[in-house]
């Protein structure tokens, strides 16, 4: 079964992690680990949430006699690795935005690029990739611009183009911030056209604060529906709301929250964020929603993702009057339908006779090139989750204003 509760020791450790984060972002003295809590253990808990750089730096501000030499070395390593990655990312992003100016490509950097600026130190908010909104008509120009900077184009789907440059840079060029089949699409499809220039880059734009906040909520809700949402997402929401809500047009924001059906979701997340991170907050216990978030890593977990996806597929097939089981989902995972592979293997569009060849190439790539296949774990996660896990997720979803898994 999915882990849904924390032992008293785990709860105490995670509460200490939240206390440290709150102290850092509010410029307060870092609290010492409470009795029975190992800072080294909390560091290991913080890594899946992407809070390890902030936590490590905070521990280095405490008296050194609290830690062993080995622990201090780990804290320094985590801090230094985050700093190196951050310097590399910011240097590369500056080059990207300058070359976009050179090619006159209008763009809006998304998510992490601006959110880094909300943190006390930018390395605390590591980006997995640079998300950047562009006009789909300019994708060939984008490819040329990024090729000039030695980025390799990897693949694309219906609204994202993926580029890579070793060792730290991954770029996702978005032609829209949501997929066309989503509720939000009609309201955000023209967001690039209404964005306004900012800062030193002539063709890089930003969107108004309430739209950026709405986009954060949309993005977070999508992750929740797919696999969960972690501590850093809640911290992003807290910091952005704290620093920019004074500029919000609340009439517009509240209207759009109703239209997007995210009013309850926003209220619950903001309430949780203020409980965890506001200057005067004291966290003494964690409720069910908070526990779910804490156990969701950075942007959800593979375990939750497979359970949610499988449950959706089973429910969909049953509603269509078809046989539905975990085995059906497993087979679909092994042999995906053509619409899941069309962007990676476009020749499927010519004839379905090419679909088996696409399956062979997909598995060859995963097993021998990317080496990201874990057969035993994959089978276990797809076949061993319980109905109680599904009911637990539905209960959390319902409390956030979502009545189903769609």
C-alpha positions as CSV (number, residue, x, y, z in Angstrom):
1,X,0.0,0.0,0.0
2,X,1.0,3.6,-0.5
3,X,2.6,5.3,2.4
4,X,0.0,7.7,3.9
5,X,1.1,8.3,7.4
6,X,4.3,9.4,9.3
7,X,5.7,7.9,12.4
8,X,6.2,10.3,15.3
9,X,9.9,10.5,14.6
10,X,9.3,11.2,10.9
11,X,6.8,13.8,11.7
12,X,9.2,15.5,14.1
13,X,11.9,15.4,11.4
14,X,9.8,16.9,8.7
15,X,8.5,19.6,11.0
16,X,12.1,20.5,11.8
17,X,12.7,20.8,8.0
18,X,9.7,23.2,7.7
19,X,11.0,25.2,10.7
20,X,14.4,25.6,9.1
21,X,12.9,26.6,5.7
22,X,10.7,29.2,7.4
23,X,13.7,30.6,9.4
24,X,15.8,30.9,6.2
25,X,13.2,32.7,4.1
26,X,12.2,35.0,7.0
27,X,15.8,35.9,7.9
28,X,15.5,34.5,11.4
29,X,18.0,32.5,13.5
30,X,18.2,28.9,12.4
31,X,16.7,26.5,15.1
32,X,19.0,23.8,16.4
33,X,17.7,20.2,15.8
34,X,15.3,19.1,18.5
35,X,16.2,16.3,20.8
36,X,16.1,12.9,18.9
37,X,16.3,14.5,15.5
38,X,19.4,14.1,13.4
39,X,20.2,16.9,11.0
40,X,22.0,14.4,8.7
41,X,18.8,12.3,8.5
42,X,16.7,15.4,7.8
43,X,19.1,16.3,5.0
44,X,18.4,12.9,3.4
45,X,14.6,13.6,3.8
46,X,15.0,17.0,2.2
47,X,16.8,15.8,-1.0
48,X,13.7,14.3,-2.7
49,X,11.9,17.6,-2.0
50,X,14.7,19.7,-3.5
51,X,15.1,21.6,-0.3
52,X,18.6,20.1,0.5
53,X,20.6,23.1,-0.7
54,X,18.7,25.5,1.5
55,X,18.8,23.1,4.4
56,X,22.5,22.4,4.1
57,X,23.4,26.0,4.0
58,X,21.2,26.6,7.1
59,X,23.0,23.8,9.0
60,X,26.4,25.5,8.2
61,X,25.2,28.6,10.0
62,X,24.7,26.6,13.3
63,X,27.6,26.0,15.7
64,X,30.0,23.5,14.1
65,X,30.3,21.5,17.3
66,X,26.8,20.2,16.8
67,X,28.0,18.1,13.8
68,X,30.7,15.6,13.0
69,X,33.3,16.4,10.4
70,X,31.6,14.0,8.0
71,X,28.2,15.7,8.4
72,X,29.8,19.2,7.8
73,X,31.4,17.8,4.6
74,X,28.1,16.6,3.3
75,X,26.4,19.9,4.1
76,X,29.2,21.8,2.2
77,X,29.0,19.4,-0.7
78,X,25.3,19.9,-1.1
79,X,25.6,23.6,-0.9
80,X,28.5,23.8,-3.3
81,X,26.9,21.5,-5.9
82,X,23.8,23.6,-5.9
83,X,25.8,26.8,-6.3
84,X,27.8,25.4,-9.2
85,X,24.6,24.3,-11.0
86,X,23.0,27.6,-10.3
87,X,25.9,29.6,-11.7
88,X,26.0,27.4,-14.8
89,X,22.2,27.7,-15.3
90,X,22.1,31.5,-14.9
91,X,25.1,31.9,-17.3
92,X,23.4,29.6,-19.9
93,X,20.0,31.3,-19.5
94,X,21.5,34.7,-20.1
95,X,23.1,33.4,-23.3
96,X,19.7,31.9,-24.4
97,X,17.8,35.1,-23.8
98,X,20.5,37.1,-25.6
99,X,20.5,34.8,-28.7
100,X,16.7,35.1,-28.7
101,X,17.1,38.8,-28.9
102,X,19.6,38.3,-31.7
103,X,17.0,36.2,-33.6
104,X,14.1,38.5,-32.6
105,X,12.2,35.6,-30.9
106,X,9.5,36.9,-28.5
107,X,9.5,34.7,-25.4
108,X,8.3,34.4,-21.8
109,X,10.5,32.6,-19.4
110,X,8.3,30.5,-17.1
111,X,8.2,29.1,-13.6
112,X,11.7,28.7,-12.1
113,X,13.4,31.5,-14.0
114,X,11.3,34.1,-12.2
115,X,10.7,32.1,-9.0
116,X,14.5,31.9,-8.4
117,X,14.3,35.6,-7.8
118,X,11.8,35.2,-4.9
119,X,14.2,33.1,-2.8
120,X,16.9,34.6,-0.5
121,X,19.5,33.0,-2.7
122,X,18.9,31.7,-6.2
123,X,20.7,28.4,-5.7
124,X,18.1,27.4,-3.1
125,X,15.6,27.1,-6.0
126,X,17.2,24.7,-8.5
127,X,15.5,24.4,-11.9
128,X,15.2,20.9,-13.4
129,X,14.9,22.7,-16.8
130,X,14.2,26.1,-18.3
131,X,10.6,26.4,-19.4
132,X,10.1,29.2,-22.0
133,X,7.0,30.2,-23.9
134,X,7.4,30.9,-27.6
135,X,5.2,31.2,-30.7
136,X,4.9,27.8,-32.5
137,X,5.5,29.6,-35.8
138,X,9.0,30.4,-34.7
139,X,10.1,27.0,-33.6
140,X,12.5,26.6,-36.5
141,X,14.1,29.9,-35.5
142,X,14.3,28.6,-31.9
143,X,16.0,25.4,-33.1
144,X,18.6,27.5,-35.0
145,X,19.2,29.8,-32.1
146,X,19.7,27.0,-29.6
147,X,21.9,25.0,-32.0
148,X,24.1,28.1,-32.2
149,X,24.6,27.6,-28.4
150,X,25.3,23.8,-28.9
151,X,21.9,22.6,-27.6
152,X,20.7,19.3,-29.0
153,X,17.1,19.0,-30.0
154,X,15.8,15.7,-28.5
155,X,12.0,15.4,-29.1
156,X,8.7,17.2,-29.1
157,X,5.0,16.5,-28.3
158,X,1.9,18.6,-29.0
159,X,3.1,21.7,-27.2
160,X,6.7,21.2,-26.0
161,X,10.1,21.0,-27.7
162,X,12.9,19.5,-25.6
163,X,16.5,20.6,-25.9
164,X,19.6,19.4,-23.9
165,X,23.1,20.6,-23.2
166,X,25.3,18.7,-20.8
167,X,25.8,18.7,-17.9
168,X,23.0,20.7,-16.4
169,X,20.8,22.4,-19.0
170,X,17.5,21.2,-20.3
171,X,15.2,23.6,-22.1
172,X,11.5,23.1,-22.8
173,X,10.2,25.5,-25.4
174,X,6.4,25.6,-24.9
175,X,4.1,26.7,-27.7
176,X,1.3,27.1,-25.1
177,X,1.4,26.9,-21.3
178,X,-1.3,24.2,-21.3
179,X,-2.6,21.6,-23.7
180,X,-5.4,22.5,-26.1
181,X,-7.8,20.0,-24.5
182,X,-7.5,21.6,-21.0
183,X,-10.2,23.8,-19.4
184,X,-7.7,26.7,-19.1
185,X,-6.6,26.8,-22.8
186,X,-9.1,29.4,-24.1
187,X,-8.1,31.8,-21.4
188,X,-4.3,31.5,-21.8
189,X,-3.8,30.8,-25.5
190,X,-3.0,34.4,-26.3
191,X,-0.8,35.0,-23.2
192,X,2.3,35.5,-25.2
193,X,0.7,38.3,-27.3
194,X,-0.3,40.2,-24.1
195,X,3.0,39.8,-22.3
196,X,5.2,42.9,-21.9
197,X,9.0,43.4,-22.1
198,X,11.0,43.5,-18.9
199,X,14.6,44.0,-17.9
200,X,17.6,44.0,-20.1
201,X,16.3,41.6,-22.8
202,X,14.5,43.2,-25.7
203,X,12.4,40.2,-26.8
204,X,11.9,38.5,-23.4
205,X,8.6,39.3,-21.7
206,X,6.7,38.7,-18.5
207,X,3.0,38.3,-17.8
208,X,1.1,40.3,-15.2
209,X,1.4,39.1,-11.6
210,X,-2.0,37.6,-11.2
211,X,-1.6,35.7,-14.5
212,X,1.7,34.4,-13.3
213,X,0.1,33.3,-10.0
214,X,-2.7,31.6,-11.9
215,X,-0.2,29.8,-14.1
216,X,1.6,28.5,-11.0
217,X,-1.7,27.2,-9.6
218,X,-2.6,25.6,-13.0
219,X,0.8,24.0,-13.1
220,X,0.7,22.7,-9.5
221,X,-2.9,21.4,-10.0
222,X,-1.8,19.5,-13.1
223,X,1.1,17.9,-11.2
224,X,-1.3,17.0,-8.4
225,X,-3.6,15.3,-10.9
226,X,-0.7,13.4,-12.4
227,X,1.5,12.4,-9.5
228,X,1.2,14.7,-6.5
229,X,2.8,18.0,-5.4
230,X,5.7,18.6,-3.1
231,X,6.9,21.1,-0.4
232,X,8.7,23.3,-2.9
233,X,5.6,24.0,-4.9
234,X,3.9,25.2,-1.7
235,X,6.9,27.4,-0.9
236,X,6.9,28.8,-4.5
237,X,3.2,29.8,-4.0
238,X,3.9,31.3,-0.6
239,X,6.9,33.4,-1.8
240,X,5.2,34.7,-4.9
241,X,2.0,35.6,-3.1
242,X,3.9,37.3,-0.3
243,X,6.0,39.4,-2.7
244,X,3.4,40.2,-5.4
245,X,-0.1,40.0,-4.0
246,X,-0.1,43.7,-3.3
247,X,-0.1,44.2,-7.1
248,X,-2.8,41.7,-7.8
249,X,-6.1,42.6,-9.4
250,X,-8.2,40.5,-7.0
251,X,-11.4,41.0,-8.9
252,X,-9.9,39.4,-12.0
253,X,-8.0,36.8,-10.0
254,X,-11.0,35.6,-8.0
255,X,-13.1,35.5,-11.2
256,X,-10.6,33.4,-12.9
257,X,-10.2,31.1,-9.9
258,X,-13.9,30.4,-10.2
259,X,-13.7,29.9,-14.0
260,X,-10.7,27.5,-13.6
261,X,-12.4,25.7,-10.7
262,X,-9.3,26.3,-8.6
263,X,-10.7,28.5,-5.8
264,X,-10.7,25.7,-3.1
265,X,-7.4,24.5,-4.3
266,X,-5.8,27.9,-4.1
267,X,-7.3,28.6,-0.6
268,X,-6.1,25.3,0.8
269,X,-2.6,25.6,-0.6
270,X,-2.2,29.2,0.6
271,X,-3.5,28.3,4.0
272,X,-1.0,25.4,4.2
273,X,1.8,27.7,2.9
274,X,1.1,30.3,5.6
275,X,0.9,27.7,8.3
276,X,4.3,26.3,7.3
277,X,6.3,29.4,6.3
278,X,4.9,32.7,7.8
279,X,7.2,34.4,10.3
280,X,5.2,33.7,13.4
281,X,3.9,30.2,12.5
282,X,4.6,27.3,14.8
283,X,4.0,23.9,13.3
284,X,3.1,21.3,15.9
285,X,1.3,18.7,13.8
286,X,0.7,17.7,10.2
287,X,-2.8,17.1,8.8
288,X,-3.7,14.6,6.1
289,X,-3.2,17.0,3.2
290,X,0.2,18.2,4.6
291,X,1.4,14.6,5.0
292,X,0.4,13.9,1.4
293,X,2.4,16.9,0.2
294,X,5.4,16.0,2.3
295,X,5.4,12.5,0.9
296,X,5.2,13.6,-2.7
297,X,8.8,14.5,-3.2
298,X,9.4,17.4,-5.6
299,X,6.6,17.2,-8.2
300,X,4.9,13.9,-7.1
301,X,6.2,10.4,-7.1
302,X,6.3,7.5,-9.6
303,X,4.2,5.4,-7.2
304,X,1.4,8.0,-7.2
305,X,1.7,8.7,-10.9
306,X,1.2,5.0,-11.8
307,X,-1.7,4.5,-9.4
308,X,-3.5,7.7,-10.6
309,X,-2.9,6.9,-14.3
310,X,-4.0,3.3,-13.9
311,X,-7.1,4.2,-12.0
312,X,-8.0,6.7,-14.7
313,X,-7.6,4.1,-17.4
314,X,-9.6,1.5,-15.6
315,X,-12.4,4.0,-14.9
316,X,-12.4,5.2,-18.5
317,X,-12.7,1.7,-19.9
318,X,-15.5,0.7,-17.5
319,X,-17.4,3.8,-18.4
320,X,-17.1,2.7,-22.1
321,X,-18.4,-0.8,-21.2
322,X,-15.0,-2.4,-21.8
323,X,-13.1,-4.9,-19.7
324,X,-10.9,-3.0,-17.3
325,X,-8.1,-4.3,-15.0
326,X,-4.6,-3.5,-13.8
327,X,-3.4,-6.0,-16.5
328,X,-5.0,-3.9,-19.2
329,X,-3.1,-0.9,-18.0
330,X,0.1,-2.9,-17.8
331,X,-0.2,-4.1,-21.4
332,X,-0.9,-0.5,-22.5
333,X,2.2,0.6,-20.7
334,X,4.2,-2.0,-22.6
335,X,2.5,-1.5,-25.9
336,X,1.4,2.2,-26.0
337,X,-1.2,3.3,-28.5
338,X,-0.1,5.3,-31.5
339,X,-1.2,8.7,-30.1
340,X,1.3,8.3,-27.3
341,X,4.2,7.7,-29.8
342,X,3.2,9.8,-32.7
343,X,5.6,12.7,-31.9
344,X,8.6,10.5,-31.2
345,X,7.9,8.2,-34.2
346,X,5.9,10.3,-36.8
347,X,6.0,7.6,-39.4
348,X,3.3,5.8,-37.4
349,X,0.9,8.4,-39.0
350,X,1.5,6.8,-42.4
351,X,0.3,3.4,-41.4
352,X,-0.4,1.4,-38.2
353,X,1.8,-1.3,-39.6
354,X,4.7,0.7,-38.3
355,X,3.4,0.7,-34.7
356,X,5.2,-2.6,-33.7
357,X,8.5,-1.1,-35.1
358,X,7.9,1.9,-32.9
359,X,7.5,-0.3,-29.8
360,X,10.7,-2.1,-30.5
361,X,12.6,1.2,-31.0
362,X,11.0,2.7,-27.8
363,X,12.1,-0.3,-25.7
364,X,15.6,-0.5,-27.3
365,X,16.1,3.2,-26.5
366,X,14.9,2.8,-22.9
367,X,16.8,-0.3,-22.2
368,X,20.1,0.3,-24.0
369,X,20.4,4.1,-24.5
370,X,18.6,5.8,-21.6
371,X,18.7,2.8,-19.3
372,X,15.7,4.0,-17.4
373,X,13.8,0.7,-17.2
374,X,13.2,-0.9,-13.8
375,X,11.2,-3.9,-14.7
376,X,10.6,-5.4,-11.3
377,X,9.6,-2.0,-9.7
378,X,7.5,-1.1,-12.8
379,X,5.5,-4.4,-12.5
380,X,5.1,-4.1,-8.8
381,X,3.8,-0.5,-8.9
382,X,1.3,-1.3,-11.7
383,X,-0.1,-4.5,-10.1
384,X,0.2,-4.1,-6.3
385,X,-1.5,-0.8,-5.5
386,X,-4.8,-1.2,-3.5
387,X,-8.2,0.3,-3.8
388,X,-7.5,1.9,-0.5
389,X,-4.7,3.9,-2.2
390,X,-7.2,5.1,-4.9
391,X,-9.8,6.0,-2.2
392,X,-7.1,7.9,-0.2
393,X,-6.1,9.9,-3.3
394,X,-9.7,10.7,-4.1
395,X,-10.3,11.9,-0.6
396,X,-7.4,14.3,-0.9
397,X,-8.5,15.4,-4.3
398,X,-12.1,16.0,-3.0
399,X,-10.7,18.2,-0.2
400,X,-9.0,20.3,-2.8
401,X,-12.1,20.8,-4.9
402,X,-11.5,18.0,-7.4
403,X,-14.3,15.5,-7.6
404,X,-12.6,12.9,-9.9
405,X,-9.2,11.8,-11.2
406,X,-9.5,13.6,-14.6
